[in-house]
Amino acid sequence: MQIETVLYNGAIYTIDGANPQVEALAIARGRVVAVGSSHAMLQLAPPNARRIDLGRRPVLPGFIDAHIHFLAYGLSLKEIDLMGAPSLTAALDIVAAHAARTPAGHWLSGRGWDQSLWPGYAFPTRRDLDRVTGAHPVFLRRKCGHAGWANSAALALAGITAATPDPAGGAIERDPATGEPTGILKEHAMNLVGRLLRQPTPAEAVDAVALAMRTVHRMGIVGVHNMEDGVALAALQALREEGRLALRVVQQIPEADLDAAIQLGIRSGFGDEWIRIGALKIFADGSLGARSALMIEPYEGEPDNVGIAVASADHLVSQVEKAARAGLAVHIHAIGDLANRNVLDAIAAAHRAGIGRHLRHRIEHAQVLHPADVGRFAELGVVASMQPIHATQDMTLADAHWGARARLSYAWSSLLSAGAPMAFGSDAPVETPDVLQGLYAASTRRRADGHPGPEGWYPEESISVAEAVAAYTAGAAWSVGMEHTQGKLAPGMVADLVVLNRDILTAEPSALLETGVVATMVGGNVVYGVEALSSG
């Protein structure tokens, strides 16, 4: 196989134990074919091969976001963005500006509000929105995606009144004095309004995933594990048919489509190196921010609230077995300690029955664990699929609502020490998909502004930058059975890589926030930073 490209004079971290660091690598037909010294690789290359001098810059395997809502992220780049709004007033000012330039009566939608950033942590209300939205119906998802904020016009169009019952797996927040809906809808109750929103056309969906792809390329991301439905999958396939897909996608199957997938005979791993099926996606509970994560003991100061079981323990047992019998792994959203226990119990039950032991099941988020359950991930081979930046963004709420239980919230070090396999992602658009920010959160457990202090939040659960990089590369690939294809820079692996402007594996973790992506390569093609990688 004739070498087409050589990258040389670099500090290339391969994440491969056989050759952990090399100066150069050679690429042919989109794959790494050799690694070694600059002299050796240049000697292998024919005269017409492209030669790229890295200028001693560091190179890592391209990052893989193991948990993202890719179409939603692309759409969010064009919607009302309330991420980081420091107060209710600031959030309302943003909404008011959008309302002012939108024709009367048209829906306004967006996401990103976070009451944990606001004084008092109180949920906003429909009355707050009513003051700035006039005749516009409005629906805004909380940053976690597990609670929505609607104004009176939106509630009226949805027919939500004091007499409307809570849907199964959801809750309509109500004024304790009058019983009237406050405008906050949790979990499945969001569907009462969400179903009224205009859905993107196929062309709009393609444009949104294309925008998302260009955006994540600038962050060094070469692959994503997408947690959405057939609309997103259709858009990704259309992008590929047009010859524009330059991202490796592992697509999950929503629980609602399980029977259809089984009937078609679809199994985990179906597809190829560009688009393949990962697992069945199930929700076990809600979120911390919506106070709907399912807990063993009640929330601090809320003796009647243990969260919401979006799926009962019995339902999880049934669905895990059903999926596993059909050859489908499960990726199950679990935030609270009881939700995590229920999922582990369901997977254990399938194992005892001899069903699906070979499948790589994952718990998505695994945000807070009971001490007795930490070791069970390794025992059962369950992947802890986690999002580091959630920890630093949620620490205030975790302390307020879980108290001392927050000690095992985002327990990366404890899980790794127990031998649990781990994959990292972002949950975008819930948080930014910027991997460098995720690496900083994982290694410091501090926010960018330094909060909560030099030691970080429960610093004993921080991990090294190298361990975090592994979770964004080799760990993410292993979690979906792609360890022989991606996640490392070794012969036979796809030539997906990221070039950085500083060596994050030798610098202090604080340098991560000052590090930039110079270039990103997918399948041997430069998809970002073409000008930076000049041929020698």
C-alpha positions in Angstrom: 0.0 0.0 0.0 1.6 3.3 -1.1 2.0 5.9 1.5 0.1 9.1 0.7 0.8 11.4 3.6 3.6 11.6 6.3 3.2 13.7 9.4 6.7 14.2 10.9 8.6 16.3 13.5 5.9 16.0 16.0 5.2 14.8 19.6 2.6 12.2 18.6 0.8 10.4 21.5 -0.6 7.2 20.1 -2.5 5.9 23.2 -1.0 2.6 22.1 1.1 0.7 24.7 3.4 -0.7 22.0 4.5 2.8 20.8 3.2 5.4 23.3 5.0 8.3 21.7 6.5 8.7 18.2 7.8 11.5 16.0 6.0 10.6 12.8 3.3 8.6 11.2 2.4 7.5 7.7 -1.1 7.4 6.2 -2.5 5.5 3.2 -6.1 5.2 2.2 -7.4 7.0 5.3 -5.5 4.7 7.8 -2.3 4.8 9.7 0.1 2.4 8.1 3.3 3.0 10.1 4.6 5.0 13.1 8.1 5.8 14.2 10.9 8.3 13.8 10.7 11.2 11.3 13.7 9.8 9.4 12.1 6.3 9.1 8.7 7.6 8.0 10.1 10.0 5.4 12.3 7.2 4.0 9.2 5.1 3.5 7.3 7.7 1.6 7.4 7.8 -2.2 8.4 11.1 -3.9 4.8 12.1 -4.6 3.7 11.7 -0.9 2.5 14.7 1.0 4.9 15.6 3.8 3.6 17.7 6.7 6.0 19.2 9.2 4.3 19.4 12.6 6.8 21.8 14.0 7.2 19.8 17.2 3.5 20.3 17.9 1.7 17.6 19.9 -0.8 15.2 18.2 -3.4 13.0 19.8 -6.0 10.6 18.5 -9.0 12.6 17.5 -11.5 13.1 20.3 -14.7 11.1 20.4 -17.8 12.6 22.1 -19.4 9.5 23.6 -22.7 11.2 24.5 -24.2 14.0 22.4 -27.5 15.0 20.8 -26.0 16.1 17.5 -29.0 17.4 15.6 -30.3 19.2 18.7 -26.8 20.7 19.1 -26.9 21.9 15.5 -30.4 23.4 15.9 -29.4 25.0 19.2 -26.8 27.1 17.5 -29.6 29.0 15.8 -32.1 29.1 18.7 -32.5 31.2 21.8 -29.4 30.5 23.9 -29.7 31.0 27.6 -26.5 29.2 28.6 -24.8 31.0 31.3 -27.5 33.7 31.9 -26.5 34.8 35.4 -30.0 35.9 36.5 -33.7 35.6 35.7 -33.6 39.2 34.5 -30.7 38.5 32.1 -32.5 35.4 30.7 -35.7 37.5 30.2 -33.7 40.2 28.4 -32.5 37.6 25.9 -36.0 36.2 25.4 -37.4 39.8 25.0 -34.9 40.6 22.3 -35.9 37.5 20.3 -39.6 38.3 20.8 -39.1 41.8 19.5 -37.7 40.6 16.1 -40.1 37.7 15.6 -43.6 38.1 14.0 -46.4 38.2 16.5 -47.9 34.8 17.4 -44.9 32.8 16.2 -43.4 30.2 18.6 -40.2 31.0 20.4 -38.0 28.1 21.5 -34.6 27.6 22.9 -32.7 26.1 25.8 -30.0 26.6 28.4 -31.5 28.3 31.4 -30.1 27.2 34.7 -31.7 28.4 37.9 -28.7 27.1 39.9 -26.9 30.2 38.6 -29.6 32.6 39.9 -30.1 33.9 43.5 -32.2 31.5 45.5 -32.2 28.7 42.9 -36.0 29.1 42.4 -37.6 27.8 39.2 -38.9 30.6 37.0 -42.6 30.8 36.2 -44.9 31.5 33.2 -45.7 34.9 34.7 -42.1 35.8 34.3 -42.1 35.0 30.6 -45.5 36.6 30.1 -44.0 40.0 30.9 -41.7 39.9 27.9 -43.3 37.7 25.3 -46.7 39.2 24.5 -48.6 37.1 22.1 -45.7 34.7 21.4 -46.1 31.1 22.8 -42.7 30.2 24.3 -41.1 27.0 25.4 -37.5 26.9 26.7 -35.8 23.7 27.8 -33.6 23.8 30.9 -29.9 23.2 30.2 -30.3 19.5 31.3 -33.2 18.9 28.9 -35.3 17.4 31.7 -37.5 20.5 32.5 -39.2 23.0 30.3 -40.3 26.6 30.9 -43.5 27.7 29.2 -45.5 30.9 29.2 -49.2 31.2 29.5 -49.8 31.3 25.8 -48.0 28.0 25.3 -49.8 26.3 28.2 -53.1 27.5 26.8 -52.3 26.1 23.3 -51.4 22.8 25.0 -54.6 22.7 27.0 -52.6 22.5 30.3 -54.7 23.7 33.2 -55.1 23.0 36.9 -57.2 20.0 36.0 -54.6 18.4 33.7 -53.2 15.3 35.3 -49.5 14.6 35.5 -48.6 12.2 32.6 -46.8 9.0 33.4 -43.1 9.6 34.0 -43.6 13.4 34.2 -44.8 16.2 36.4 -46.5 19.6 36.0 -45.3 22.0 38.6 -48.2 23.7 40.3 -48.8 26.7 42.5 -49.3 25.2 46.0 -52.1 27.7 46.8 -54.2 27.5 43.6 -53.1 24.3 41.9 -52.5 26.3 38.7 -49.5 25.3 36.5 -46.5 27.4 37.2 -45.1 27.0 33.7 -42.4 24.4 34.7 -42.9 21.0 33.1 -40.7 18.0 34.0 -39.7 14.9 32.1 -42.6 13.5 30.0 -44.8 16.5 30.9 -42.7 18.5 28.5 -44.2 16.5 25.6 -47.5 18.2 26.2 -46.0 21.4 24.8 -43.1 20.0 22.9 -45.4 18.2 20.4 -46.7 21.6 19.3 -43.4 22.9 18.2 -42.5 23.0 14.6 -40.1 20.2 13.7 -37.2 20.8 11.3 -37.7 19.9 7.6 -35.3 17.2 6.2 -33.3 19.9 4.6 -33.1 22.0 7.8 -32.0 18.9 9.7 -29.2 18.2 7.2 -28.1 21.9 7.5 -28.1 21.6 11.3 -26.0 18.5 11.4 -23.6 20.0 8.9 -23.2 23.1 11.0 -22.7 20.9 14.1 -20.0 18.9 12.3 -18.1 22.0 11.2 -18.3 23.3 14.8 -17.0 20.2 16.5 -14.2 19.8 14.0 -12.8 23.0 15.4 -12.7 21.3 18.8 -10.7 18.3 17.5 -13.8 16.0 17.5 -13.7 13.2 14.9 -16.5 11.0 16.1 -19.8 11.1 18.1 -22.1 8.7 19.8 -25.5 10.2 19.0 -28.4 9.9 21.4 -31.3 10.8 19.0 -33.9 9.3 16.8 -34.5 8.6 13.1 -34.7 12.2 12.1 -31.1 12.7 13.1 -30.1 9.4 11.5 -31.8 10.3 8.2 -30.0 13.7 8.2 -26.6 12.1 8.8 -27.3 9.5 6.0 -28.3 12.3 3.6 -25.1 14.2 4.5 -23.1 11.0 3.7 -24.9 10.5 0.4 -23.9 14.0 -0.6 -20.3 13.2 0.2 -20.1 15.7 3.0 -20.0 13.5 6.1 -16.5 13.7 7.7 -17.4 12.4 11.1 -17.8 8.9 12.5 -21.2 8.4 14.0 -22.5 5.7 16.3 -26.3 6.1 16.4 -28.5 4.8 19.3 -32.0 3.4 18.9 -34.7 5.1 21.0 -36.6 2.8 23.3 -39.8 3.5 21.4 -38.3 1.9 18.3 -37.1 -1.3 20.0 -39.7 -3.6 18.5 -39.1 -2.2 15.0 -35.4 -2.7 15.3 -35.9 -6.3 16.5 -38.3 -7.0 13.7 -35.7 -5.8 11.2 -32.9 -7.8 12.8 -30.8 -4.8 13.7 -28.0 -5.5 16.2 -25.3 -3.5 17.9 -22.5 -3.0 15.5 -24.6 -2.9 12.3 -23.1 -0.5 9.8 -19.6 0.6 9.0 -16.8 2.9 10.1 -18.9 6.0 9.3 -22.4 5.2 10.5 -23.2 2.3 12.7 -25.7 1.2 15.3 -24.6 1.4 18.9 -27.3 0.4 21.4 -30.8 0.9 22.7 -31.2 4.2 24.6 -33.5 4.1 27.7 -34.2 6.7 30.3 -34.3 5.4 33.9 -34.9 8.8 35.6 -34.7 12.6 35.3 -32.0 15.1 36.2 -30.5 16.8 39.2 -31.4 20.3 37.9 -35.1 19.4 37.6 -34.9 17.5 40.9 -36.3 14.5 39.1 -33.2 12.2 39.4 -34.4 9.0 41.2 -32.8 8.8 44.7 -32.7 6.1 47.4 -33.3 8.8 50.1 -35.2 12.1 49.6 -33.7 15.3 48.4 -32.2 17.6 51.1 -35.1 19.7 52.5 -37.7 17.9 50.4 -38.9 14.9 52.5 -41.5 13.9 49.9 -39.3 14.1 46.8 -37.2 11.2 45.7 -37.3 12.1 42.1 -39.1 10.5 39.1 -38.8 6.9 37.9 -39.1 7.4 34.2 -38.7 3.6 33.9 -39.6 1.3 36.8 -37.1 -1.3 38.0 -39.3 -4.1 36.6 -39.5 -2.3 33.2 -35.7 -2.0 33.1 -35.3 -5.7 33.8 -37.7 -6.5 31.0 -36.3 -4.2 28.4 -32.6 -5.0 29.1 -33.4 -8.7 28.6 -35.5 -8.1 25.5 -32.8 -5.9 23.9 -29.9 -8.3 24.9 -31.7 -11.3 23.5 -31.9 -9.5 20.2 -28.2 -8.6 20.2 -28.6 -5.0 21.3 -26.6 -3.4 24.0 -28.3 -0.8 26.2 -27.2 2.7 27.0 -29.3 3.8 29.9 -29.6 7.3 31.3 -29.3 7.2 35.1 -28.6 10.2 37.3 -29.7 9.4 40.8 -28.3 6.6 43.0 -31.4 4.6 42.9 -31.7 4.9 39.1 -28.1 3.7 38.8 -28.8 0.8 41.2 -31.9 -0.2 39.2 -29.9 -0.3 36.0 -27.1 -2.3 37.4 -29.7 -4.7 38.9 -31.3 -5.1 35.5 -28.0 -5.8 33.7 -27.1 -8.3 36.5 -30.4 -10.1 36.0 -29.7 -10.5 32.3 -26.2 -11.8 33.1 -27.5 -14.3 35.6 -29.8 -15.6 32.9 -26.9 -15.9 30.5 -28.2 -13.2 28.2 -26.0 -10.7 26.4 -22.8 -11.2 28.5 -20.8 -10.2 25.4 -22.6 -6.9 25.0 -21.0 -3.6 26.1 -23.8 -2.0 28.2 -23.4 1.5 29.4 -24.9 3.8 32.0 -25.1 7.3 30.7 -24.1 10.0 33.3 -23.9 7.8 36.4 -24.0 11.0 38.2 -24.3 10.0 41.9 -23.7 6.5 43.2 -24.3 4.7 46.4 -21.0 3.4 47.8 -22.2 -0.2 47.5 -22.6 0.2 43.7 -19.3 1.7 42.7 -17.6 -1.7 42.2 -20.5 -3.2 40.4 -19.6 -1.4 37.1 -16.4 -3.4 36.8 -18.0 -6.6 38.1 -20.6 -6.4 35.4 -18.4 -4.8 32.7 -20.7 -1.8 32.5 -19.2 1.3 30.9 -19.5 4.5 32.9 -20.3 6.9 30.1 -19.9 10.3 31.8 -19.6 14.0 31.0 -16.9 15.8 33.0 -18.1 19.3 32.5 -21.4 18.3 34.2 -19.6 17.9 37.4 -18.3 21.4 37.6 -21.5 22.9 36.4 -23.7 20.9 38.7 -21.6 21.0 41.9 -23.6 23.7 43.6 -26.9 21.9 43.0 -25.4 18.6 44.0 -24.3 20.0 47.3 -27.6 21.7 47.9 -29.9 18.8 47.0 -27.9 15.7 47.8 -25.7 16.9 50.7 -23.1 14.4 51.8 -24.2 12.0 49.0 -22.5 14.3 46.5 -19.1 12.8 47.6 -19.7 10.1 45.0 -21.1 12.4 42.4 -19.0 12.0 39.2 -16.8 9.6 41.0 -14.2 9.1 38.2 -11.3 8.2 40.3 -13.3 5.7 42.4 -14.7 4.0 39.3 -11.4 3.8 37.5 -9.7 2.5 40.6 -12.4 -0.2 40.8 -11.6 -1.2 37.2 -14.7 0.3 35.5 -14.4 1.0 31.7 -15.0 4.7 31.1 -16.1 6.8 28.1 -16.4 10.6 28.2 -18.7 13.0 26.3 -20.5 16.3 26.6 -24.3 15.8 26.4 -24.3 18.8 24.1 -26.4 20.9 23.7 -26.7 20.6 27.5 -23.1 21.7 27.8 -20.4 22.7 25.4 -18.8 19.8 23.4 -15.4 21.5 23.8 -13.2 18.6 24.9 -10.5 20.8 26.3 -13.0 22.2 28.8 -14.0 18.7 29.6 -10.4 17.6 30.2 -10.0 20.6 32.5 -13.1 19.7 34.5 -12.0 16.1 34.8 -8.4 16.9 36.0 -9.2 19.9 38.3 -12.9 19.6 39.3 -12.9 23.4 39.1 -14.8 25.8 36.9 -12.9 28.1 34.6 -13.3 30.9 37.1 -11.5 28.8 39.7 -14.6 27.9 41.8 -14.8 26.3 44.3 -11.1 26.9 45.0 -7.6 25.6 44.3 -8.3 22.0 45.5 -11.5 21.6 43.4 -14.7 19.9 44.3 -14.1 16.6 46.0 -10.6 16.6 44.6 -10.1 12.9 45.4 -12.3 12.1 42.5 -10.1 14.0 39.9 -8.1 12.1 37.4 -5.0 12.8 35.4 -5.2 14.5 32.0 -3.9 11.3 30.4 -6.7 9.3 32.0 -9.2 11.8 30.8 -7.8 11.8 27.2 -8.0 8.0 27.2 -11.7 8.2 28.1 -12.3 10.6 25.1 -10.4 8.4 22.7 -9.7 4.7 23.3 -12.3 4.4 26.1 -15.0 5.8 23.9 -14.1 3.6 21.0 -14.0 0.4 23.2 -17.4 1.2 24.7 -19.0 0.6 21.3 -16.8 -2.2 20.1 -14.6 0.0 17.8 -11.3 -0.5 19.6 -9.7 -2.1 16.6 -10.7 0.8 14.4 -10.4 4.1 16.2 -9.2 5.7 19.4 -5.5 5.1 18.9 -2.8 6.1 16.4 -1.4 2.7 15.5 -1.0 0.7 12.2 -4.4 -0.3 10.9 -6.3 2.4 12.8 -8.2 5.1 11.0 -6.2 8.3 10.5 -8.3 10.5 12.8 -6.2 12.9 14.8 -6.0 16.3 16.4 -3.0 18.7 16.4 -2.8 21.0 19.5 -0.8 24.2 20.1 0.6 22.9 23.4 1.4 19.6 25.0 -1.4 19.0 27.4 0.1 15.7 28.7 3.2 17.4 30.1 1.8 20.9 31.0 -0.1 21.7 34.2 -3.9 21.1 33.9 -4.5 24.9 34.1 -2.9 25.2 30.7 -5.9 23.3 29.2 -8.0 26.5 29.1 -5.3 28.2 27.1 -4.8 25.4 24.7 -6.1 25.6 21.1 -6.8 23.1 18.3 -4.5 23.7 15.4 -5.9 21.2 13.0 -8.2 18.1 12.9 -7.8 15.2 10.5 -10.5 12.6 9.7 -9.6 9.6 7.5 -6.4 11.2 6.5 -8.1 14.4 5.3 -7.7 17.8 7.1 -11.2 18.9 8.0 -10.1 21.9 10.1 -6.9 24.0 10.0 -5.8 23.3 6.4 -3.7 26.4 6.4 -1.9 25.4 9.6 -0.7 22.1 8.2 1.4 23.2 5.3 3.2 20.5 3.2 6.9 20.3 3.4 
